[in-house]
Amino acid sequence: MAASIATTPAGQRTRDALLDAGTVIAERHGLAGLSVNQVVAEAGVAKGTFYVHFEDREAFVDALHARFHARVQDAVATAIADIPPGSERLLRGADAYLDLCLADRGVKALTLEARAAGTLSDAMSQRVDRFTRTAAPSFKAMGWPDAAASAQLFSAMTSEISGREFDAGRRLAAPRRALRHFLGA
């Protein structure tokens, strides 16, 4: 990406418009239907403009995922601010994550499809792993014997709930209660 284009206000607006269009297309058609032609048509820009901002389709999908995870990180940080490590911190963070997944269905669809197809990029996997690592101190504070493994299982459970809620298109009370019970909360 040409750094000078993306850092200008107009360049950033165009990049954001492309990413917004990608989110819309992803929600409508999923990962398989996300084409450069559809994205530029939805954004109302020329095809060459896409390549000013993104090297290729894979870089674009990665940018969608990065933007989604930045939103997740912000939502979780806000939800857990001033809460000490422990079960309540984990649950508030999980709720923030799950609620954002429901609100940003297009990118969540991409993530679910990429994971199912085994095509998560290294950068995508690293973003997911970072969130798992942030849960470990809470498990350690709760006295769980293997905090890292517990954090991985918690992350997997939360991801499963996200997929179920995605399919339902709404919050599901029973899985969220089960997550609380798992933590002894």
Secondary structure, DSSP 4 states (H G I P E B T S, - for coil): --HHHHHSHHHHHHHHHHHHHHHHHHHHHTTTT--HHHHHHHHT--HHHHHHH-SSHHHHHHHHHHHHHHHHHHHHHHHHTT--SSHHHHHHHHHHHHHHHHHTHHHHHHHHHHHHHT---HHHHHHHHHHHHHHHHHHHHTT-S-HHHHHHHHHHHHHHHHHHHHHHTS--HHHHHHHHHHTT-
